[in-house]
Amino acid sequence: MSELSLTILAETANDAQAIERLHQRTFGPGRFVLSAYRLREHIDHLLDLSFTARIGTLLVGSVRQLPVCIGDTKALLLGPLTVEPPFRGRGIGRALLDRSLKDAKAKGHRLVLLVGDEAYYSRAGFKAIPKGRAIMPGPVDYRRLLVAELADGAFADVSGAIRPDWSVAR
């Protein structure tokens, strides 16, 4: 199977259970103690900026984004991004990442944060946040706290605590 017929679609409410099972399989129960999950406990992700990857009807990947603020500056927190293990290394994660960033930029978002591997995410424009510029709620490996500017200079004067963006809470 060298070619996959991949479909990337905006997440719907009907996808929630399948995505939760995917997260259980790929991240396990330890995911709930991570700082990024502490943010996710308090505010819903944005369905129009969260995507699923399917091969036929089989859900093989997912990416979510939720609204946050760094200090007073609006941003998105990307994640989790995950792909079913048998389908990894086939560009599915990158397709989900590219779609999520493209749509976020098209909707006027200027900054996207995530906690992840800089070697992987730098290919999509993410870079490490300078130490002390952004503070996560809880423990995090700050070498893995990354930002992508969707508009030139969008992160130039930004600093502060990362928190849910309550202005878009449902």
Backbone bond lengths (Angstrom), bond angles and torsions (degrees), N, CA, C in turn:
res aa  C-N    CA-C-N  psi(-1)  N-CA   C-N-CA  omega(-1)  CA-C   N-CA-C  phi
1 M - - - 1.448 - - 1.523 108.31 -
2 S 1.301 117.76 89.97 1.453 120.32 -177.94 1.518 112.41 -94.75
3 E 1.321 118.30 -31.31 1.459 122.02 179.49 1.520 109.27 -109.20
4 L 1.320 115.89 129.97 1.446 120.65 177.70 1.519 108.91 -109.57
5 S 1.305 116.88 136.67 1.453 121.56 174.19 1.523 106.99 -89.65
6 L 1.310 115.51 89.37 1.454 122.82 -171.92 1.517 110.33 -95.73
7 T 1.330 115.54 136.05 1.454 121.99 175.00 1.518 108.23 -121.18
8 I 1.339 116.96 126.38 1.460 122.72 175.47 1.526 106.88 -106.86
9 L 1.337 115.94 122.51 1.458 121.51 -178.60 1.522 110.33 -131.22
10 A 1.327 116.52 152.01 1.463 120.46 172.91 1.527 108.39 -60.06
11 E 1.310 115.59 139.28 1.455 121.06 178.00 1.529 109.53 -64.16
12 T 1.317 115.79 145.42 1.462 121.59 173.40 1.521 108.46 -120.05
13 A 1.319 116.21 165.73 1.461 120.82 177.92 1.525 111.08 -58.50
14 N 1.320 117.43 -29.82 1.465 121.21 179.48 1.522 113.24 -68.97
15 D 1.317 118.22 -15.27 1.465 122.04 -179.64 1.529 113.05 -84.15
16 A 1.328 118.00 -11.69 1.465 122.07 -169.27 1.526 113.64 -55.04
17 Q 1.330 118.33 -46.99 1.473 119.75 -176.66 1.526 111.52 -67.49
18 A 1.316 117.31 -42.17 1.468 119.86 179.62 1.528 110.63 -64.63
19 I 1.325 117.41 -38.18 1.465 120.70 179.06 1.527 110.29 -68.86
20 E 1.317 117.57 -40.38 1.460 120.05 177.81 1.528 110.71 -61.79
21 R 1.325 117.54 -40.89 1.475 120.09 177.02 1.528 110.74 -64.64
22 L 1.332 117.48 -38.27 1.468 121.29 176.05 1.522 110.03 -61.62
23 H 1.323 117.93 -45.00 1.475 121.51 178.44 1.520 111.21 -63.06
24 Q 1.335 117.33 -39.39 1.469 120.44 177.55 1.524 110.45 -60.45
25 R 1.333 116.02 -45.01 1.473 120.05 -178.37 1.525 112.27 -68.27
26 T 1.307 118.05 -39.70 1.464 120.02 -171.77 1.522 114.25 -92.00
27 F 1.346 117.80 -27.88 1.464 119.68 -176.89 1.520 114.09 -114.45
28 G 1.331 117.44 -22.62 1.454 120.54 179.49 1.522 112.83 72.87
29 P 1.337 116.10 -178.61 1.468 120.20 -176.18 1.526 113.69 -70.98
30 G 1.311 118.57 -19.83 1.461 121.32 -179.83 1.517 113.92 -64.88
31 R 1.322 117.25 -14.35 1.463 121.08 -177.48 1.524 111.84 -62.79
32 F 1.320 118.07 -26.56 1.456 120.80 -174.25 1.528 113.72 -72.60
33 V 1.314 118.68 -15.54 1.467 119.74 179.38 1.530 112.54 -92.21
34 L 1.311 117.53 -5.65 1.459 120.83 -178.81 1.530 110.93 -73.47
35 S 1.330 115.77 148.82 1.465 121.15 -178.75 1.520 112.64 -56.95
36 A 1.327 117.27 -40.66 1.460 119.79 -179.13 1.527 110.74 -62.09
37 Y 1.326 117.26 -36.05 1.460 119.70 177.66 1.522 111.61 -69.61
38 R 1.321 117.48 -28.24 1.468 119.44 175.90 1.519 110.10 -62.67
39 L 1.315 117.13 -38.04 1.466 120.37 175.53 1.524 110.13 -67.33
40 R 1.320 117.36 -42.04 1.466 121.90 -177.83 1.518 112.91 -66.25
41 E 1.330 117.54 -22.95 1.461 120.73 177.91 1.517 111.85 -64.93
42 H 1.319 117.04 -26.01 1.454 121.68 -169.13 1.524 115.30 -102.48
43 I 1.321 117.70 -15.83 1.461 119.49 -176.73 1.525 108.95 -150.52
44 D 1.313 115.52 143.25 1.453 120.62 -178.55 1.524 111.50 -75.91
45 H 1.301 115.56 150.90 1.461 120.32 173.21 1.532 108.53 -72.52
46 L 1.299 115.88 162.80 1.463 122.36 -178.40 1.520 109.18 -91.49
47 L 1.323 116.85 114.40 1.469 120.32 -176.75 1.526 111.84 -60.95
48 D 1.329 117.58 -35.27 1.468 119.46 -177.48 1.526 112.87 -75.62
49 L 1.335 117.10 -8.59 1.463 121.00 176.62 1.528 111.56 -121.20
50 S 1.319 116.17 16.44 1.462 122.72 177.23 1.524 106.80 -121.28
51 F 1.337 116.62 141.38 1.459 120.20 -168.43 1.519 112.06 -135.47
52 T 1.323 113.95 154.02 1.454 121.16 173.25 1.519 109.02 -116.45
53 A 1.310 114.82 152.03 1.463 121.88 173.44 1.518 107.04 -114.91
54 R 1.317 115.70 131.88 1.457 121.24 -179.33 1.515 110.15 -132.29
55 I 1.311 113.30 145.64 1.459 121.69 167.86 1.519 103.84 -115.25
56 G 1.317 115.75 108.61 1.459 119.97 -169.35 1.508 107.97 64.47
57 T 1.330 116.89 -125.94 1.469 120.56 177.59 1.523 112.62 -97.26
58 L 1.329 117.73 -1.88 1.458 122.43 -177.22 1.523 111.27 -82.35
59 L 1.337 116.07 119.82 1.463 120.98 175.19 1.521 108.07 -74.03
60 V 1.334 116.85 119.70 1.465 121.02 -177.69 1.523 112.94 -117.04
61 G 1.339 117.62 -6.20 1.451 119.56 179.77 1.506 111.72 -167.33
62 S 1.339 114.32 163.74 1.457 121.09 -178.20 1.516 109.92 -156.57
63 V 1.322 115.00 147.42 1.458 121.60 169.93 1.516 107.73 -140.75
64 R 1.315 115.57 140.84 1.460 121.05 179.14 1.521 109.93 -126.90
65 Q 1.338 114.74 155.37 1.464 121.49 174.54 1.521 108.05 -136.52
66 L 1.327 115.66 139.30 1.439 119.05 176.65 1.513 110.21 -129.10
67 P 1.338 115.65 154.04 1.459 119.81 -177.14 1.524 111.08 -79.17
68 V 1.322 115.51 129.45 1.455 122.20 177.48 1.527 108.47 -134.48
69 C 1.310 114.30 172.66 1.462 121.15 170.63 1.518 107.84 -127.95
70 I 1.308 115.58 145.93 1.466 122.71 169.20 1.518 103.79 -110.35
71 G 1.326 116.86 106.48 1.459 118.49 -168.32 1.517 107.37 62.72
72 D 1.331 116.78 -121.24 1.468 121.34 178.39 1.520 112.72 -102.29
73 T 1.319 118.06 5.52 1.465 121.51 -176.02 1.520 110.80 -95.42
74 K 1.322 115.57 127.86 1.462 120.88 178.78 1.531 110.34 -71.01
75 A 1.329 114.91 143.61 1.463 122.18 178.57 1.526 107.93 -155.00
76 L 1.302 115.35 177.34 1.465 121.88 172.74 1.516 107.79 -117.87
77 L 1.320 116.03 148.16 1.459 122.10 171.10 1.513 106.75 -108.86
78 L 1.309 116.88 116.59 1.454 122.57 -179.17 1.522 109.25 -89.19
79 G 1.308 115.31 132.75 1.447 120.35 174.93 1.509 111.69 134.08
80 P 1.275 115.68 159.50 1.453 124.64 -3.00 1.530 112.42 -75.42
81 L 1.311 113.81 149.07 1.470 122.99 171.17 1.519 105.15 -109.68
82 T 1.310 116.23 120.88 1.458 118.82 -179.41 1.522 111.71 -147.11
83 V 1.319 113.55 151.72 1.465 122.25 178.33 1.528 107.24 -132.82
84 E 1.334 115.43 139.86 1.466 119.94 176.63 1.534 108.78 -53.33
85 P 1.333 117.81 133.31 1.471 120.63 -176.25 1.535 115.76 -49.32
86 P 1.326 121.18 -43.04 1.470 118.09 -178.93 1.536 114.20 -65.51
87 F 1.340 116.78 -14.71 1.462 120.77 -176.77 1.531 112.92 -106.60
88 R 1.311 117.12 5.05 1.468 120.36 179.97 1.528 110.42 -71.59
89 G 1.322 115.46 155.57 1.460 120.98 178.84 1.518 113.52 79.09
90 R 1.317 117.36 13.84 1.463 121.89 -178.25 1.523 112.32 -116.49
91 G 1.355 117.00 10.14 1.462 120.65 176.96 1.514 115.00 88.19
92 I 1.329 117.50 5.29 1.462 120.27 -177.90 1.526 110.64 -69.76
93 G 1.310 117.07 -45.04 1.468 120.33 178.13 1.517 111.27 -60.43
94 R 1.309 116.44 -42.77 1.467 119.91 179.10 1.526 111.03 -65.21
95 A 1.327 117.89 -39.09 1.468 120.93 178.01 1.529 110.62 -62.91
96 L 1.322 117.18 -42.13 1.461 120.90 177.00 1.530 111.10 -64.35
97 L 1.316 116.37 -44.45 1.462 121.74 179.69 1.527 110.60 -61.68
98 D 1.325 116.66 -48.75 1.468 120.45 -179.39 1.522 111.37 -60.31
99 R 1.332 117.30 -43.55 1.462 120.31 -179.34 1.523 110.91 -64.55
100 S 1.331 116.86 -42.27 1.462 119.78 -178.08 1.529 111.28 -64.92
101 L 1.320 117.36 -40.00 1.463 120.42 179.31 1.527 111.55 -71.48
102 K 1.324 116.56 -40.57 1.472 121.13 179.43 1.526 110.48 -61.15
103 D 1.322 116.86 -47.14 1.459 120.01 -178.86 1.529 111.50 -69.09
104 A 1.336 117.60 -37.69 1.468 120.09 177.35 1.531 110.14 -61.15
105 K 1.310 117.03 -45.11 1.468 120.54 178.87 1.526 110.64 -63.18
106 A 1.319 117.17 -43.66 1.470 121.49 -179.87 1.525 111.58 -61.63
107 K 1.332 117.43 -28.38 1.465 120.81 -179.92 1.522 111.69 -91.99
108 G 1.327 117.67 9.32 1.454 121.26 173.31 1.509 116.58 90.47
109 H 1.324 117.98 6.41 1.462 120.12 177.17 1.528 108.92 -73.44
110 R 1.329 115.68 146.42 1.462 120.55 -173.41 1.532 113.89 -112.34
111 L 1.332 117.02 -24.62 1.470 121.35 -176.25 1.522 111.11 -136.45
112 V 1.331 115.28 140.09 1.460 121.26 173.99 1.525 107.29 -131.18
113 L 1.331 115.83 128.80 1.466 123.07 177.27 1.509 109.41 -107.33
114 L 1.311 116.25 158.78 1.452 121.54 168.57 1.510 109.54 -162.76
115 V 1.313 114.97 163.40 1.459 121.64 171.90 1.513 105.50 -110.57
116 G 1.335 116.59 114.70 1.450 118.93 -176.67 1.514 112.45 -172.84
117 D 1.307 114.65 -170.98 1.456 124.18 -176.01 1.531 110.39 -81.95
118 E 1.324 116.59 113.17 1.471 120.04 -177.44 1.524 112.13 -59.79
119 A 1.316 118.14 -35.29 1.468 119.90 179.73 1.530 110.99 -59.63
120 Y 1.307 117.94 -37.97 1.463 121.61 178.90 1.528 111.07 -77.10
121 Y 1.313 116.79 -51.47 1.460 121.16 -171.48 1.528 113.60 -78.06
122 S 1.312 118.61 -18.67 1.472 119.56 178.49 1.526 111.43 -63.12
123 R 1.313 117.52 -26.03 1.476 120.93 177.58 1.523 111.68 -64.11
124 A 1.333 116.68 -19.89 1.462 121.14 178.33 1.536 111.03 -104.96
125 G 1.332 117.30 11.92 1.462 120.79 175.33 1.510 116.15 97.69
126 F 1.324 118.54 5.40 1.462 120.68 178.48 1.515 110.64 -80.96
127 K 1.335 115.11 145.73 1.462 120.94 176.15 1.520 108.89 -139.94
128 A 1.317 115.54 157.91 1.461 120.37 -178.80 1.524 109.97 -64.58
129 I 1.319 115.16 141.68 1.458 120.96 175.73 1.528 107.39 -81.82
130 P 1.324 117.67 130.38 1.468 119.42 178.39 1.530 110.94 -56.07
131 K 1.306 115.20 140.51 1.464 122.44 -176.61 1.530 110.79 -52.08
132 G 1.336 114.49 130.15 1.453 120.94 176.06 1.519 115.49 88.44
133 R 1.322 118.82 -8.56 1.474 120.85 -177.34 1.521 112.97 -77.27
134 A 1.328 117.38 -30.04 1.461 121.20 -179.04 1.528 107.80 -140.79
135 I 1.321 115.87 133.88 1.463 121.31 -174.47 1.524 109.49 -116.81
136 M 1.322 115.59 121.39 1.464 121.37 177.46 1.533 110.28 -81.84
137 P 1.341 117.12 152.71 1.468 120.74 177.14 1.527 110.67 -80.18
138 G 1.277 117.62 91.17 1.456 120.69 -178.88 1.513 111.13 114.62
139 P 1.316 115.84 -179.24 1.463 119.61 -174.95 1.526 112.45 -68.29
140 V 1.318 115.30 139.46 1.463 121.89 176.66 1.527 107.50 -155.99
141 D 1.290 116.60 149.16 1.464 121.65 171.87 1.525 106.19 -82.75
142 Y 1.318 117.02 102.07 1.460 121.20 -173.22 1.525 113.43 -64.20
143 R 1.300 118.44 -14.66 1.473 119.74 173.57 1.518 110.79 -70.21
144 R 1.335 116.48 -17.15 1.466 121.78 -178.45 1.533 112.73 -102.05
145 L 1.336 117.48 0.36 1.463 121.17 177.67 1.529 107.62 -84.55
146 L 1.328 114.98 114.45 1.467 121.20 -171.05 1.523 110.49 -121.60
147 V 1.335 115.20 157.77 1.461 121.72 177.66 1.523 109.37 -136.94
148 A 1.324 115.39 144.93 1.467 122.06 170.87 1.520 107.17 -122.57
149 E 1.311 115.58 129.73 1.461 121.22 175.48 1.523 108.25 -89.55
150 L 1.321 116.05 121.29 1.458 120.52 177.01 1.521 110.78 -90.77
151 A 1.318 115.80 -8.24 1.461 123.35 173.75 1.523 106.67 -135.14
152 D 1.320 116.82 138.09 1.464 120.84 -177.88 1.523 111.13 -53.69
153 G 1.330 116.15 130.77 1.454 122.27 176.12 1.511 115.66 72.70
154 A 1.316 118.24 10.83 1.466 121.17 -175.30 1.525 113.22 -63.10
155 F 1.317 118.44 -24.62 1.462 121.28 -178.02 1.533 112.15 -100.06
156 A 1.310 117.29 1.79 1.472 121.75 -171.44 1.525 114.01 -53.23
157 D 1.294 119.42 -48.92 1.468 121.75 -175.13 1.526 112.69 -114.63
158 V 1.317 116.28 24.95 1.459 121.23 -175.53 1.523 109.99 -95.62
159 S 1.339 115.04 135.08 1.467 120.42 172.25 1.522 107.95 -162.86
160 G 1.328 115.07 161.95 1.456 119.74 175.95 1.506 112.97 133.18
161 A 1.311 114.21 -174.16 1.463 121.66 179.66 1.526 109.59 -75.43
162 I 1.313 114.96 142.00 1.467 121.17 175.99 1.522 106.81 -91.14
163 R 1.330 115.17 126.91 1.461 121.09 -176.77 1.518 108.97 -145.54
164 P 1.337 118.14 162.51 1.467 119.56 175.26 1.525 110.31 -59.94
165 D 1.329 116.52 147.95 1.462 121.57 174.81 1.522 106.97 -89.53
166 W 1.314 115.11 95.56 1.464 120.96 -175.15 1.519 112.41 -66.61
167 S 1.323 118.65 -17.44 1.466 120.37 -178.65 1.532 112.45 -67.59
168 V 1.326 117.31 -18.25 1.457 120.12 179.10 1.529 111.74 -113.97
169 A 1.318 117.11 10.49 1.470 120.64 179.50 1.514 110.10 -62.77
170 R 1.329 114.88 144.84 1.473 120.31 -179.86 1.500 110.76 -97.26
